[in-house]
């Protein structure tokens, strides 16, 4: 990100920005403003906007600030507090950094992205996001009407029972698919069952199962908070989700993940609508959950996961940020960390929308906290058409000619490092 300036220097910088009326750039998600700081308070910076569409921004939105001062480019992150006509108020930042060291601004990823690469003869796949649950794949306890000797019969018997209990049911597999709906994303992120007993009431406030298999409303809120979504937007978003289901005559719904080790290979979908306006009971949710375990075990016995053999290792990770010149992802544990070291070169494949992009890359940063290892990857070789596609997807506009010769926030390129020293 650059070099963090001290507290006293930060105060001097902000006062100078006001005195000299230095223009600063405010970057949101695929949109930009230009303004001048008019006042600095303990918690708030006030800016007068002189260029850009201020109405496209909203309170609670995260922004990135850039400015040039005393022959150095500076940057910091903040959140919009209030908007009044041409006045923008943002939170006073904890830190200001000078001399950004990235080619392009890194954007937080809030959508599902799948990538993979080959490392030392092993195929390593990274899927966003990683499930927090894990199926140990021990032989499950099998109810009398579950016969996993035949997947066809197993599925047939399950669907027959479900047809007597719900309006519609289906097993949906996720091989080579990226979760797209909100319910799929939440289910994959948490590894838990999305259960809506009634769209006319609310999400469950408590998990009725001792093994904590159902996602509660509080967990939905925490999921949204992980993307820095403001509280008032979270409340509105969850309320609208239930309202849209009511409009579609969906009364009760279940998304139950099918777990294989730490992977979600698919899910069981059940819904009550139209004439069957009744809640899907906790007993039925438990039955669906037990079936998911039997189905996963049956698929393992049938060789459905045979592609994992042959010396290939599969990993899942969370991609946190991405720019037109690199990305940052995290992964728990030591297994990948032993092989993926600084200055490792690899061909990285990123799947964006319906496009598969191969990028020659190099691991530039690696650090850890109590839970995860973090890997910063720089793109070295990228097809021009693919680069333009990534740039427009991330920033919402084509790259300009002057951006080719400068770095993040307008900074000049750093000295060339040929040997990674």
Secondary structure, DSSP 8 states (H G I E B T S, - for coil): --EE--HHHHHHHHHHHHHHT-EEEEEETTEEEEEEEEEE-SSEEEEEEEES-GGG--TT-EEEEEEEETTEEEEEEEEEEEEETTEEEEE--S--EES---SS--EE--S--EEEEEETTEEEEEESS--S--B--------TT--TT-HHHHHHHHHHHHHTTSSEEEEEE-TT----SHHHHHHHHH-SBEEES-TTS-S-SS--STT--B--HHHHHHHHHTTT--HHHHHHHHHHHHHHHHHTTEEEEEEEEEEEBTEEEEEEEEEEETT------HHHHHHHHHHHHHHHHHHHHHTTTGGG-SS------EEEEEETTEEEEEEESSHHHHH--TT-EEEEEEEETTEEEEEEEEEEEEEE-SSEEEEEEEEEE--HHHHHHHHHHHHSS---GGGGG--GGG-------SS--
